[in-house]
Amino acid sequence: MSTNPSNSTDAANTAEMNVDKPKTAKKPHRAWRVIDIVTAAVLGVALGLIFVVWNIVGGAWFTAADALTPGLGGLVVGPWLLGGVIGGLVIRKPGAALFVEVIAATVSALVGNQWGISTLYSGLAQGAGAELIFLLFGYRRFTAPVAMLAGAVAGAGAFTLELFTSGNLARTWQFNSVYLTCLLVSGAILAGLVGWVLVRALAGTGALDRFAAGRERRGEV
């Protein structure tokens, strides 16, 4: 056994450096790949076509629910918020939630609906709401609760926009309270939870194998 004091000192210094050296977590790749752009665009178009159908079905339910209790129509808004949630869960890059929601809103407006160009403003507000949640979690957490929170805040984005564009600011506080509550619930369930389940199902088919969502589904991450 060596009794050289310099060797002991070097060993102690090395051990101290190893203890003090921080362990860095693996950072997610935030640069967009070509496949990310293509997939986000395809998702946006597909969801936009779903929006077109929901413009008719959901629009009728919205009117009926609002006639029953003013503000209750917010319960059927969730499917229009799916773009931000699904875009964020699949692509997992900054701007993905906003991009997919806006593409979907654009398709809905171009095909034709009862709201016209204002649909794009809705897409921006709703997508920004979902994007904010993924940003707050550093684009690292994509669990069901995070997806539900993203859907709820997307609903809050829609509510904020409509205060000014739909004249809701001039309506009663009772209406706005009911409407906001319904938007939050619908966003959390019909956009957040349903969106999370849909992404899991899609990943199970192997369609998302080139994305983290697909690898997680297979237990590789």
Disulfide bonds with the S-S distance in Angstrom:
none
